[in-house]
């Protein structure tokens, strides 16, 4: 988990602000999942870590982007099988678990702020 240290994150944010001056960072999209990379549940079973990533995505300077199925915690696959990161959403029955410990509930609670 040390590779996700807050100091490194702060350095990345500072680098973005230097690269995009004049408030342009607020126009950049923030995301932690996409169709080209392994999904968070595939990379880590640590639900709190995944919730922290999503919390940052939704609250950091910039435009928050939630990838299709991220709120359902779709497992996806490895980087070598990116097509499996596009699994069907309908088998989830569009779960809307209100629990703030689930990803849907986490996103809902943060959006309500």
Secondary structure, 3 states (H helix, E strand, C coil): CHHHCHHHHHHHHHHHHHHCCCCHHHHCEECCCCCCCCCHHHHCCCHHHHHHHHHHHHHCCCEECCCCCHHHCCCCCCHHHHHHHHCCCHHHCCCCCCCCCCHHHHHHHHHCC
